[in-house]
């Protein structure tokens, strides 16, 4: 479509128009750029430098370059296991959010009545208005040994002893999924809404069942949304702190929890920096790989 | 369809046959209140090029969507080729559908778009390739197999949509304003090609349009629709020359409608003068006749049935269209050819208007 429109305008006039537009509003980008540099690039740089220093240069002037924080990470099984647990929780949360979120997003995008659409949007957004801590506590009251679910199950005689629904990875993933599914739904609904419904009609007229029409047309065309939503939820859940701490108890140890410990109780910002850098590098690699795979599936549609 | 051995010498796919379409008392309401279709019945013969013509909201697209199976009627039956398909799901109806927006799959190539229906029918790969090539050759798109829809012009997209619909060899083709998005020049060319292809394939073609010129030019028969009902069904010349209702007369081409009162088989104008009209025995009360501008003539004021003053003149090439403000307040269109005694007249000139009784059409209600 874009190439179509560009084809009608001569290349020269299109270029000058774009150039003029850029200079007119170009300076508006500066506040955001400044914020980004000050509060993202600068700390990231400090983090990257700290990870390779023997101590904190602010109170120990005689610091030197070292790789020992990284050696320490791989020397002890505890740390790679925490990294693995973090990625596993992130992956399962993303998968659960996608499986729960897609049907809801589809319903929302295809709701013909404005009221139905507004109600669904409210249902998705309203939980986000309560804090993460509040929602995590809500899950605790549900999933505890003496919580709503276990009390009911025991009273009904379904189980003799309460099921272990929290203070483990399961509870963590349940709560994280609930907290982050709105991001998935909102991202997907936008993309699905832009897929022309008549494409499915066309597929059905050509002999596809409803399910085939969805699988052949709407699903591949919504891959960009699946990609964006998944990356968002994955990034949010591997960096989550409060929910794994409250829901995971002593059974769950994730990298953000480790980093917090290193900074607040071990006073070792250098090792914390190394942990942060490792998490960043691993998740970035995964994200790029995921992007590549999905782009391959969707052909040229995902750019 | 049994898989046939691949043979490059096979002639291009020819339709096994076309089917008749019979609509019996179709009614459909949306959101409970709006009656989109009100007991519509139609008989469309096998191999016929049939147009549903009407303004937007008249129910023509709803009719098409019912035949395709995208909607189910509240009442009535749909019979295609003698088989009742009212309850049959869309994907089993074997209808070729061409959408106004073409609805090409943007993530698939031209060849994949055209081959989609064959793939859904689990036809072997090689035969799909052969039939896709044949269909693309039929619409003159050979060589564009690997392109994506966004890389094609509007006319090419239209042809891909056409190829995708005919490759499944449907007995009926359903077209929803298929040429609406094309510019005038391209549209005329596609009209010609569509008509030729339809005759070549022998397929029944049900065509929805709001463009009366297109309907008149292409169709074997036309059904003019209004407010969910069919006003008139007939051949293009019949619809144009003998519109039955005021709506049809008004919608199809330009026409003059003269209101009056029937009395003793004659139509009397407000001033009591009889208007030339075919004798209509048995009619009484208010009525109207319609006369095409090209059947209306100008004379000297006293010799006319109506007299008035020329308000505008539109030179159309061979002819001139005059709008005349008649003294009674109405306005009349006269289309006048160049010839003896027919010099171009000036705005403001007083003229008389008349027509022959046999050129006037009596309108119902």
Interface residues (C-beta under 8 A of the other chain):
Chain A: X1 X2 X3 X4 X196 X198 X199 X201 X202 X203 X204 X205 X206 X207 X208 X209 X212 X216 X217 X220 X221 X298 X299 X300 X301
Chain B: X68 X69 X70 X89 X90 X91 X92 X93 X94 X95 X96 X97 X99 X101 X103 X104 X105 X106 X107 X116 X117 X120 X121 X148 X150 X151 X164 X168
